[in-house]
Amino acid sequence: QVQVVESGGGLVQPGGSLRLSCAASVGIFKNAAMAWHRQAPGKQRELVARITISGSTNYAASVKGRFTISRDNAKNTVYLQMNSLKSEDTAVYYCNSEPWLGVRAYWGQGTQVTVSS
């Protein structure tokens, strides 16, 4: 069964840090680029960061320099380290695999991140 499962969300104060984890099925992880998106209330889902199989990364301008995406190939897991969090980072964060060779993208169920004092 194909799975993408996020964990690590929660409540944090402005300026704080959180690390999100995303465990993916082996078949997905070995073949797909992985990404984190987020969706805040009343807003469209947006790309936060992505990482290719080889480890190349891209970030949204709003998080560049504060967030770091990485992947552990031994654990089939992608991480999103979030530092210097702001209230505007509050959203549901989703992990997904990107489509490859005709295989569709797979999405996790999402994890809530709330930045508030």
C-alpha positions in Angstrom: 0.0 0.0 0.0 1.3 3.4 -1.0 1.7 5.7 1.9 2.9 9.2 2.7 2.6 10.1 6.4 3.5 13.4 8.0 4.3 14.0 11.7 5.8 16.7 13.9 3.3 19.6 13.8 2.2 21.5 16.8 2.0 24.9 18.5 5.1 27.0 18.7 5.8 30.6 19.7 7.0 33.2 17.1 10.8 32.8 16.6 10.7 29.1 17.6 11.5 26.0 15.6 9.8 22.8 14.6 10.8 19.8 12.5 8.3 18.0 10.3 8.8 14.5 9.1 7.3 12.6 6.2 7.7 8.9 5.8 7.0 7.5 2.4 6.7 4.0 0.9 10.0 2.7 -0.5 8.7 2.5 -4.0 7.8 6.2 -3.9 10.8 7.4 -2.1 13.4 5.9 -4.4 11.8 7.3 -7.6 10.2 10.6 -6.8 11.1 14.1 -5.9 9.4 15.0 -2.6 7.8 18.3 -1.6 6.2 20.2 1.3 3.1 22.4 0.6 1.0 24.3 3.1 -2.5 25.8 3.2 -3.5 28.5 5.5 -7.2 29.2 6.2 -8.9 31.0 3.3 -5.8 30.7 1.1 -4.7 28.4 -1.7 -2.2 25.6 -1.1 1.3 26.7 -1.9 4.6 25.0 -2.4 7.0 25.5 0.5 10.0 23.4 -0.5 11.0 20.5 -2.7 13.9 18.1 -3.0 14.9 15.9 -5.9 16.2 12.3 -5.7 19.8 13.7 -6.0 19.2 16.2 -3.2 18.7 19.4 -5.2 16.4 21.8 -3.3 14.0 24.7 -4.1 12.2 27.0 -1.6 9.5 29.5 -1.7 10.8 33.0 -1.3 8.8 33.4 2.0 10.7 30.6 3.7 14.2 30.8 2.1 16.9 31.1 4.7 14.5 29.9 7.5 13.4 26.4 6.4 15.5 23.5 5.3 14.3 20.4 3.4 16.3 17.2 3.5 15.9 13.5 2.9 17.2 10.4 4.6 17.3 7.7 2.0 18.0 5.0 4.5 14.8 5.8 6.4 12.7 6.8 3.4 11.9 10.0 5.2 11.8 13.7 4.2 12.3 16.4 6.8 11.3 20.1 6.9 13.3 22.0 9.5 11.5 25.3 10.3 13.4 28.0 12.2 12.5 31.6 13.0 8.8 30.8 12.7 6.3 33.6 12.1 2.6 33.8 12.6 2.1 33.8 8.9 3.7 30.3 8.8 0.6 29.0 10.5 -1.0 26.4 8.1 -1.7 22.8 7.5 1.5 21.3 6.0 1.3 18.5 3.5 4.0 16.2 2.2 3.7 14.8 -1.3 5.6 12.8 -3.8 5.8 14.3 -7.3 4.6 12.4 -10.3 7.2 10.3 -12.2 7.0 8.2 -15.4 3.2 8.3 -15.4 2.8 7.5 -11.7 0.6 10.1 -9.9 1.5 12.2 -7.0 0.7 10.9 -3.5 -0.2 13.2 -0.6 -0.2 12.8 3.1 -3.1 13.8 5.4 -1.4 17.0 6.6 -0.1 18.2 9.9 -1.2 21.4 11.6 1.5 24.0 12.5 0.4 26.9 14.6 2.7 29.8 15.4 1.3 31.9 18.2 2.2 33.5 21.5 
